[in-house]
């Protein structure tokens, strides 16, 4: 993605979503948008409204993830609602956000596909008792859940091997038995996962590797 | 809230039951046409009349209007009826508006004239409702268009301007958001409204009786009444063009974009300009509409959750999100 002009993208957004305006940013180096988000379903029925503040890093854009703060305090500041005490919304698992960041975002798409659905999902949970597409568990358990769902891996040793291969840039012959999980051909097995992991960025992978190693160690200690 | 739902439903049923499409090869027989006429006769009763629907009542209440408002009679502004059949002239400011549906003649290519009549009547009735809801007076119906006045002796000029803008915005919304896609799904492309609005100040408007005996009407003579239909013809698809006098009342530049060409040259060095009006932004700013994830407008008068909402309809949007918590 080529570097796009933040001002152009924001002008286009403000020319389409009339309840937002740019305001003085409380965070230096960030562009701030304040406005009202109205959650409407596919039949145009209104579910509720939130006042929100969106902060976008001016220098990093489009390679950045906007910070979204819910100002109305409609959402309880409880971790079950994936929001900090200050109202900062945890929009998605960091890995997916990092992938978007690496690719580059266009703000309007990010609003439509990430910010708006987050608030729609709050109402969905309030109405049905659960999030529409489930949720990630909190802290490390959520990371483990992510690896299980995205890569079909539950065993921490397999995950660690995968992370080490990806971080270390280790290359295996495509037609050998998979050195990570033991299935017949590496190219049809974990190679895709190794490549896919790179999309989340080396920094996150290293953090994950440390976490999985620590957790594995803990488990081993518990088992004696 | 779908304010115009009842009008839309009648149009939908009329189109769906029109016999033209299914009998294109062999043509329409008289029994078919007769059956269609009978159907349309019954369907016409489903159009909201003097009795407002629940949604319309809610909307009226939210706008601070009586739920049982009376439709004003056509053609005679109540403040100037005394001029009827007299030689008197009164100077008084007024906002003149013209709005009609463009490309509606294409409807005749696809439907029986009975169906076209009901479609047109539904749009006209919805428009009359929107005009009356906002305190306007329908002066004349011209096919699928209206000539309208806003203002009078007991209303502030600014309030009348705001009412006129709201009313025309709502009509534009109805055709653009509720009908356009439906018509396109049924092979009718590019149906849209075009509207023009202008304000004439008291020194610029004469009210008088034009005509002879019963064959006449109380009307206005004003450059600004004459400019309004010219602005209408200059409007973009689904657009509203307003005169400079309207913009100076509202004093909010964000809604008005000056058009490059003036609408009138006084030939003394002065020019009178016309402006594209951003009616969608105006509806949202005035809490008459909210926007969905795609930025599409939905008319609403309050921000309370819709009692008829269903989580099934929220699922496609909500399921794009899968939240995670990692704060301490």
Interface residues (C-beta under 8 A of the other chain):
Chain A: X16 X17 X18 X19 X38 X39 X40 X41 X42 X43 X44 X45 X46 X47 X48 X49 X79 X80 X82 X83 X84 X85 X88 X89 X90 X91 X92 X93 X94 X112 X113 X114 X116 X117 X118 X120 X121 X123 X124 X127 X128 X131 X132 X133 X134 X135 X136 X138 X139 X142
Chain B: X1 X2 X280 X281 X284 X285 X290 X291 X292 X293 X294 X295 X298 X300 X303 X304 X305 X306 X308 X309 X310 X311 X313 X314 X315 X316 X317 X318 X319 X320 X321 X322 X323 X324 X325 X326 X327
